[in-house]
Amino acid sequence: MKSEAILNLYPTVKTVETDIDGNIKPYDSDGNLVSIDMSAVETKATELQTAKDNEEQAKVDLKASAKAKLIAGEPLTEEEASTIVL
């Protein structure tokens, strides 16, 4: 998630490498090392992870809602219906 955060925060960064010691090295399109603020990267990585987790939970909740409505014989919303694999 840190690499994604770096790419989001620093548009000049084109590649992110991690060495064997876990040091993150972001490079621009010319292969030059780009200076970054790791505190900002950590904050953005947490934000991205939270958004991903929330999206995954919303999918789980939507499927559960669709299942409960099917069992109860209630109509599904279009979004709930699209979660059903036939």
SULHU-V759206 format. One record per residue. RES is the residue in one letter. PSI is psi in whole degrees, 0 to 359 (NA if undefined). NEAR is the number of other ideal C-beta (glycine too) atoms within 10 Angstrom. D_FIRST is the distance of its C-alpha to the first C-alpha in Angstrom with 1 decimal. Layout:
BEGIN
res=RES psi=PSI near=NEAR d_first=D_FIRST
res=RES psi=PSI near=NEAR d_first=D_FIRST
END
This chain:
BEGIN
res=M psi=333 near=14 d_first=0.0
res=K psi=320 near=18 d_first=3.8
res=S psi=316 near=16 d_first=5.5
res=E psi=320 near=15 d_first=5.2
res=A psi=316 near=23 d_first=6.2
res=I psi=315 near=21 d_first=8.7
res=L psi=328 near=15 d_first=10.0
res=N psi=319 near=14 d_first=10.5
res=L psi=329 near=16 d_first=12.3
res=Y psi=93 near=19 d_first=14.2
res=P psi=339 near=8 d_first=16.0
res=T psi=342 near=11 d_first=17.9
res=V psi=128 near=18 d_first=15.0
res=K psi=333 near=14 d_first=15.3
res=T psi=150 near=14 d_first=13.7
res=V psi=125 near=19 d_first=11.3
res=E psi=151 near=11 d_first=12.7
res=T psi=124 near=11 d_first=12.4
res=D psi=179 near=8 d_first=15.9
res=I psi=341 near=5 d_first=17.5
res=D psi=1 near=5 d_first=17.4
res=G psi=7 near=6 d_first=13.6
res=N psi=131 near=8 d_first=14.3
res=I psi=131 near=15 d_first=11.9
res=K psi=104 near=12 d_first=14.2
res=P psi=138 near=22 d_first=13.7
res=Y psi=148 near=15 d_first=16.8
res=D psi=184 near=14 d_first=18.7
res=S psi=343 near=9 d_first=20.7
res=D psi=2 near=7 d_first=23.5
res=G psi=12 near=8 d_first=21.6
res=N psi=139 near=9 d_first=21.8
res=L psi=133 near=11 d_first=19.4
res=V psi=132 near=15 d_first=18.0
res=S psi=134 near=6 d_first=18.1
res=I psi=159 near=18 d_first=15.2
res=D psi=105 near=11 d_first=15.2
res=M psi=332 near=12 d_first=12.7
res=S psi=316 near=8 d_first=13.8
res=A psi=322 near=13 d_first=12.9
res=V psi=315 near=22 d_first=9.4
res=E psi=317 near=13 d_first=9.1
res=T psi=315 near=13 d_first=10.8
res=K psi=320 near=20 d_first=8.8
res=A psi=319 near=19 d_first=5.4
res=T psi=317 near=12 d_first=8.1
res=E psi=315 near=13 d_first=9.7
res=L psi=319 near=15 d_first=7.2
res=Q psi=319 near=14 d_first=6.9
res=T psi=316 near=10 d_first=10.7
res=A psi=318 near=10 d_first=11.5
res=K psi=314 near=12 d_first=10.2
res=D psi=318 near=10 d_first=12.1
res=N psi=320 near=10 d_first=15.0
res=E psi=317 near=9 d_first=15.3
res=E psi=319 near=10 d_first=15.5
res=Q psi=323 near=10 d_first=18.0
res=A psi=322 near=11 d_first=20.0
res=K psi=317 near=11 d_first=20.5
res=V psi=315 near=10 d_first=21.8
res=D psi=320 near=10 d_first=24.0
res=L psi=318 near=16 d_first=25.3
res=K psi=319 near=14 d_first=26.3
res=A psi=320 near=12 d_first=28.0
res=S psi=317 near=16 d_first=29.8
res=A psi=317 near=19 d_first=31.0
res=K psi=315 near=14 d_first=32.3
res=A psi=320 near=11 d_first=34.1
res=K psi=321 near=15 d_first=35.8
res=L psi=316 near=14 d_first=36.8
res=I psi=321 near=8 d_first=38.4
res=A psi=355 near=7 d_first=40.1
res=G psi=23 near=6 d_first=41.3
res=E psi=154 near=11 d_first=39.7
res=P psi=146 near=8 d_first=38.6
res=L psi=152 near=16 d_first=34.9
res=T psi=165 near=12 d_first=33.1
res=E psi=320 near=6 d_first=32.1
res=E psi=318 near=11 d_first=28.4
res=E psi=319 near=19 d_first=29.3
res=A psi=327 near=12 d_first=31.5
res=S psi=347 near=11 d_first=28.7
res=T psi=346 near=16 d_first=26.8
res=I psi=128 near=11 d_first=29.8
res=V psi=122 near=5 d_first=29.9
res=L psi=NA near=2 d_first=33.5
END
